[in-house]
């Protein structure tokens, strides 16, 4: 199965996260990352799955993005 990394925690990312979370046969691991980790945690709580990972990342920082990609390997 696949891993997906959703960067952002706004309206579009929230809808995408809900849709992705419903497709467990396609996506084996999910991570939501945003500048504000608490927003990611709120999305996970709304989805109701405790296996979704969250992380803090500044999408304007190439170094932070590379580190997150290397850690999660989507």
N, C-alpha and C positions, 0 to 999 in steps of 0.2 A: 504494500500500500504506500501512499505518498504522504509526504510532510508538506504542510503549508505554513507560510509565515505571512501574516497580515500586518502591514505597517500602517498605523493610524488607529484612532479610536473615536472618530467622528461618526456622522450619520451613515455614510456609505460603508465604512469599515464595519460598523455594527451590523448592518443588514448582511454584508458578506459573511461575517463571522457566524451569524445565525444559520445562514444557508449552508456553509461549509460544515458546521457542527452536525447538521442533519444527515450528512453523507459519510457516515463512518465506514462504509464499504470502500470508499474512494480515498478518504483522508484518514490515515492512521494516527497522525500527530498534528496538533495545531498549536501555533504560538501567535499571540497578539502582542505587538510591541508599539509603543508610542512614547512621546516625550513625558507624558504623565501616566505612570504605571497604574495609579488608582483608577483611571478611566478604563484601562484594560481589565483590571480586576472586576470592575462593575459589569462589564460586558460578559465576562465569564460567569459571574453570579446570575445574571439575567438568563443566560443560556441554561444554567443548571448542571453543568458538567465540571467536575473537579479535576479532570485530567488535561484540561487545556492550560498550557503554559502562558505566562505573561512576562514581559521584560520592559525595561526602560531603555529607550534609544532616541537619540537626536538624529532624525532623518537627514539633517543638513551636514552631519559629520560622517565623512567617508570612513574614517577610522572606526567609529562606533558600529557602523553598518557592517563593515568587513568582519569585525570581531563577533558580532551577532550571527552573521552567516556562517562563519567558521565553527561557532559553538553549536548552533542548531542544525545546520546543514539541510536547509529546505530543498 
